[in-house]
Amino acid sequence: MSSSDSSSSSSASASDDPNPKLKPQPLESQFQSSVTLGGSDEGSVSASVVEQRQQQQGEDSGNGSIGGVVNVENNGHRDGSDREEIIALGVTADEDGGVVWRRANSEVELDVEAPASPSSSGYAGERGSSGASSSSGAGDNSEEDEIEEVGNGDDGGAYGALDAQAEWTPGKRHVDEDDASISWRKRKKHFFILSNSGKPIYSRYGDEHKLAGFSATLQAIISFVENGGDRVKYVKAGMHQVVFLVKGPIYLVCISCTEEPYESLVGQLELLYGQMILILTKSLNRCFEKNPKFDMTPLLGGTDVVFSALIHSFSWNPAAFLHAYTCLPLPYATRQAVGAILQDVADSGVLFAILMCKHRVISVVGAQKASLHPDDMLLLGNFIMSSESFRTSESFSPICLPRYNPMAFLHAYVHYFDADTYLILLTTRSDAFYHLKDCRIRLETVLLKSNALSEVQRSMVDGGMRVEDLSVDLPQHTGSTSRADDKAPERIRESALVGLGGPAGLWHFLYRSVYLDQYVSSEFSSPIDTHRQQKRLYRAYQKLYVSMHNKGVGPHKTQFRRDENYVLLCWVTPDFELYAAFDPLADKALAIKTCNEVCQWVKDVENEIFLLGAIPFSW
């Protein structure tokens, strides 16, 4: 049996203090007030009950026909792919039963029956597998997004026997496939970039040149809708979503059956477009104005690995949907010392000076009145880490920051101090290489003398916050057995008895500082210690984030959900957002109390886990 609860209420107002110290209203009282006011105050949002309908991926429909929904413009239409029904708010999921065509400038809806032939869809997920096997071999199972095994009840298909700790291999994969390949059609998540003339620019799987016909089909769909004065947003067909994003002469498309919300998928397309702008700038539009058949593939030569790395981050990096960056935990004095020397460098004519360790920020400073958007930091870090040339020698490369100025190039000086730690110096001057090199030498000398680099390496080894270290005056899994049910899946009852995770069955948490645009997450530990389990939790957070910020049915302040995998609790205030995952049998009252303790814990160590004094973003 699967059930969930959702609650919402108002929270404390934002503080005028540039570094807010506001102690929010306890989470317990927010849940209590929302429940008591729900039935009496019509102006408040009542406590909503969310019933999770658990359905298995790849289930054979057995009827041979494919229903779909085409959403052309935003009409407040709710995507039903998450299979949730928010009862109190009166929102119901869409039923797939043909094609519903909605226009922005009219109320006309056109219902079209889908073809009855099971061969009308190229995707095996719509009709069940015909028994054909993938031509790519056993290596295909390295990512959960790759092959969709139809008819397997478990989410992820054939990945149960896979070593989930296998590392992701950078670079584009399965280049021998095309749209006629069975294995290509079974991929669970595709990304395409094409021009408005139908020329393929990038595809996640397969050879772009072999996919020219498929790209032309996507272009025809977009053009057909645009010729009618509308803008296509997405198409739903069974378990698949086809999401479109039009950026001038550039079209971006995602085809997914991962049940991710539309808002998440279109956000990923926005980042993919931003990555392309970082390499070429938005001035590429002028090339298409001069020549609509302009082929930009040569300009992007060798950047497949950059796009592939970004797409891979969509399954593990919370920065992709939180629009925030995370810092490497460091002693406050060490981070201040690093920030001071970076500030000296910035004062010498550098626009931005950034010291990073993998995808984590050590310190960042900018010139006066200059601020760096978290999305730009994500794209810049991905570009550098996925390009092997930056690791071999110091580099000076033109780049564009889409959120800072999408029309102009900056120049980035990049130098790796070791395998993980690297320095980025951004300037507007194209002749500043030797000046930036001198700045780097001076900065490296100070870092070595102060042992800052040693502290960075030590922090990498030690890791971040762990739920096991949270001290709460509660017996572990106190409320788990009270919820135990003989009908609960065996794996749930087993996990409740093992005593894994932190207090009250806390498995993981994600905390975002609204003011700082920074986030911190706990380290993954048992039972969320495999790649597959971590990806599942990531997508659960992603859905929760979208539901909390959904303008149609929200925004909410608090939400509590229970399903067969987790108890998910979210708390949003003007100062922070907290997302926490508990044992699926955890007690609600204890989970709420534990979340309060997590917030206090983060507040106690904020000098070590956040870059304080950073310029907030006005977006």
VEXLODREN-729022 format. One record per residue (C-alpha): x, y, z; residue in three letters. Coordinates in steps of 0.1 Angstrom, whole numbers, plus 5000, padded with zeros to 4 digits. Layout:
% VEXLODREN-729022
XYZALA...
This chain:
% VEXLODREN-729022
500050005000MET501350344991SER500250675006SER501551025011SER500751345029ASP501351705018SER501052015039SER501552385034SER501552695055SER503053035057SER506553095071SER508553365086ALA509353675066SER512753745051ALA515253935072SER516754265062ASP520154155075ASP522554075046PRO523453755064ASN520153645078PRO520153495113LYS516453455114LEU515353145133LYS512253025114PRO509152895130GLN509552535141PRO508552295114LEU506152105138GLU504052415143SER503852475105GLN502452135099PHE499952175128GLN498752515117SER498252405081SER496152115092VAL493952315116THR493452605092LEU492752395062GLY489052345069GLY488152685083SER490052955064ASP489152975027GLU491953215020GLY494652975031SER495952665014VAL494552355030SER496652055039ALA496651845007SER496851465006VAL499051324979VAL498350974969GLU501250814951GLN500250574924ARG503150344920GLN503350204884GLN506150004870GLN508350134841GLN508149954809GLY504849784816GLU503249634785ASP499949814778SER498749514757GLY496349714736ASN498649804708GLY497450174706SER499350474717ILE497650774733GLY499251114735GLY498951474746VAL500351764727VAL500752084747ASN501252384725VAL501152664749GLU501052704787ASN497352684797ASN497852584834GLY497652224821HIS499151974846ARG501451704833ASP500251364846GLY503451184842SER504251184878ASP501050984885ARG500051194916GLU496651324925GLU496651634948ILE493151594961ILE492651904983ALA493752134956LEU491451974930GLY494151894905VAL493851574886THR496251394863ALA495751404825ASP494451084810GLU496150964779ASP493550904753GLY494451054719GLY496051374709VAL494751694725VAL495852004706TRP495752334727ARG496252664711ARG497352984728ALA495153214708ASN491953004708SER489952754728GLU489852494701VAL490852144711GLU491351874685LEU491151504696ASP492851264673VAL492950894678GLU496450744677ALA497150474651PRO496250124662ALA499249954648SER501849874674PRO504549944648SER503550304646SER505850404674SER509650354672GLY509950324709TYR509749984725ALA508450134758GLY505050194742GLU504249844731ARG506449594749GLY509649434736SER509549214705SER512449014719GLY515149194699ALA518249244719SER520549544719SER523349544694SER525649734717SER526549454741GLY526749424778ALA528449754781GLY525149934776ASP524149884812ASN526450134826SER523750404829GLU520150364840GLU519050604813ASP520250394785GLU518350074777ILE514750044787GLU513949684795GLU510249644788VAL508249414810GLY510649424839ASN508849534870GLY511749704887ASP512650054878ASP515850034858GLY515249704841GLY518449494838ALA520449704862TYR519849494893GLY522849264886ALA525049554875LEU527849684896ASP526350014904ALA529650164915GLN531050144879ALA532350484869GLU530850684841TRP533050694810THR533251044796PRO532651114759GLY529851034735LYS528750674733ARG527150434708HIS528050644678VAL527350344655ASP523550364662GLU520850544642ASP517150564644ASP516750224628ALA518650054656SER516549874682ILE519049964709SER518850334699TRP515050324701ARG515150174736LYS517250444751ARG515350604780LYS516450964775LYS517551134743HIS518851484737PHE519051654703PHE520251994691ILE519352094655LEU519052404634SER515852554621ASN516652404587SER516652054602GLY520452014602LYS521551794631PRO524051954655ILE524251714684TYR522651394696SER523251214729ARG523350874712TYR524150774676GLY525750954647ASP524251294639GLU524751244602HIS522750914603LYS520051094623LEU519451364596ALA516051224587GLY514951204623PHE516151564629SER514151674599ALA511051514614THR511551714647LEU512052034627GLN508851964607ALA506851934639ILE508152264653ILE507652444620SER504152314615PHE503052444649VAL504852774644GLU503152824611ASN499852814629GLY500953094652GLY501752874682ASP504752734700ARG505052364707VAL506152284743LYS505851914746TYR504151604733VAL503051314755LYS502750964740ALA502250684765GLY505250694789MET507250924767HIS507551304768GLN508951494738VAL510051834751VAL510852114727PHE512852434733LEU513152694705VAL516052944708LYS515953144677GLY517552934649PRO518452664674ILE516052384683TYR516652164713LEU514551844719VAL514451594748CYS512751254744ILE512351094778SER510450814795CYS512150864829THR508951034844GLU510851354851GLU508551664852PRO508351884822TYR509852174841GLU512951974849SER513451854813LEU513052204798VAL515452334824GLY517952074813GLN517452194777LEU518152554788GLU521452444804LEU522352244772LEU521752564752TYR523752764777GLY526652524773GLN526552584735MET526452964741ILE529452934765LEU531452784736ILE530153004707LEU528253304721THR524753404710LYS526253594680SER525953264661LEU522453374654ASN523853624629ARG525453334610CYS521953174605PHE520553514595GLU523053534567LYS522853164557ASN519852964570PRO521652644560LYS524752734580PHE526552424593ASP527852494628MET529152144633THR532752244626PRO532552514652LEU531652254678LEU534252004668GLY535451794697GLY532851934722THR530651614722ASP532351524755VAL531351854770VAL527651804762PHE527751444773SER529251534806ALA526651804812LEU523851554804ILE525351304828HIS525351564855SER521551584852PHE521351254870SER523551344900TRP524251714904ASN521551914923PRO522952234910ALA521152154877ALA517752214892PHE518552414924LEU520352694905HIS522852704933ALA526452594938TYR528052394965THR531252474984CYS534052244996LEU533952215034PRO536952405048LEU537952575080PRO536752935081TYR540253075084ALA541452875054THR538652995032ARG539153355043GLN542853335035ALA542053195000VAL539453464995GLY541953745004ALA544553644979ILE541853594952LEU540653944960GLN544154084955ASP544153914921VAL540754054912ALA541854404921ASP544654384895SER542254384866GLY540654034867VAL536854024863LEU536453694882PHE538853474902ALA537553124910ILE539252844929LEU537452514925MET537952144935CYS536051934910LYS532552074909HIS532852234944ARG533752594949VAL536552684973ILE536253054969SER535153304942VAL535553684940VAL534653934914GLY535354284904ALA533154564918GLN529454524909LYS530154194890ALA528353884900SER528553534887LEU525353334882HIS525352974896PRO524352834862ASP527353004847ASP529552844873MET527952504866LEU528552534828LEU532052674832LEU533152404856GLY531652134833ASN533452284803PHE536852274821ILE536551944838MET535351764807SER538151904784SER541351704788GLU543451984773SER542952204803PHE544551934825ARG547751904806THR548952264806SER547952614815GLU545352744790SER543953074778PHE540653024761SER537753244749PRO534453154767ILE531053324771CYS529053334802LEU525353314791PRO523953474822ARG526553744824TYR526653854788ASN525553604761PRO526753824732MET530453864742ALA533553654748PHE535553664780LEU538953504782HIS539653234808ALA543053144822TYR542852794836VAL545552614856HIS545352284875TYR547352274908PHE546651904911ASP544351644897ALA541251794913ASP542052164922THR542052434895TYR542152804892LEU539953014868ILE540853374860LEU538353564838LEU539153884820THR537854094792THR541354144777ARG542653914750SER546254004757ASP546253934794ALA547853584794PHE551153674809TYR549653904834HIS547253624846LEU550153384846LYS552053614870ASP548853634892CYS548653254893ARG552353214903ILE551853474931ARG548653304942LEU550152954941GLU553053064963THR550653194990VAL548552884988LEU551552664994LEU552952865022LYS549552875040SER548952495035ASN545652585019ALA546052324992LEU546852055018SER543552155036GLU541752115003VAL543151764998GLN542251675034ARG538651795030SER538351584998MET539351275018VAL537151355048ASP534051435028GLY531151645039GLY528351625064MET527051275073ARG523651195087VAL525250955111GLU526951245128ASP523751435135LEU523151435173SER519451415182VAL517951295214ASP515951025196LEU516350645194PRO516950535158GLN513950425139HIS511650485169THR508550525148GLY509450275121SER507849975136THR504650165144SER504050195107ARG505049845099ALA502449665078ASP502349295068ASP501549405033LYS504649635030ALA507349505006PRO509849285022GLU512749515014ARG511049795033ILE510449595064ARG514049475063GLU515449835060SER513349945089ALA514949685112LEU518549725101VAL518950065118GLY520550235088LEU521050615083GLY520750885110GLY518250965137PRO514650885131ALA515650695099GLY517151005082LEU518950885050TRP519951205033HIS519251575032PHE519751875008LEU519852225022TYR519752535000ARG520552885013SER518253114993VAL520253435001TYR523653284992LEU522453074963ASP524552784977GLN523552444988TYR524952165009VAL524051795008SER524951515031SER527251235019GLU525550925006PHE525650635029SER523950305034SER521250225023PRO521650484995ILE525050364985ASP524650264948THR524550464917HIS521050344909ARG519650434944GLN521250774943GLN519850854909LYS516350754921ARG516650984951LEU517951264929TYR514851244907ARG512651224938ALA514151554950TYR513751694915GLN510051614914LYS509651754950LEU511352074940TYR509052124910VAL505952054930SER507052294957MET507652574932HIS504752494908ASN502952814901LYS499852634891GLY499252454924VAL501752624947GLY504052744959PRO503952534991HIS505752595023LYS505852245037THR505251905022GLN505351545035PHE505251245012ARG505450875018ARG505850604992ASP507450264991GLU510950404986ASN511150705010TYR509550945033VAL510251285017LEU509951605037LEU510451955023CYS510452285041TRP510652615022VAL511152955039THR512353295026PRO515853205039ASP516352845030PHE514952525015GLU515352185031LEU514751845013TYR515151535034ALA514751165027ALA513850915055PHE513250545059ASP509850475043PRO508450365077LEU509750665096ALA507450845121ASP506151175109LYS506551365142ALA510151245146LEU511051325110ALA509851675115ILE511851715147LYS514951575130THR514551835102CYS514652115127ASN517851965141GLU519351945106VAL518652315101CYS520252405134GLN523252185126TRP523752355092VAL523552695110LYS526152595135ASP528752495108VAL527752755081GLU531152915084ASN532752595071GLU530252475045ILE529252805029PHE531153095013LEU529853375034LEU529953735022GLY529353614986ALA527453864965ILE523753754962PRO522253714928PHE519453944917SER517753694894TRP
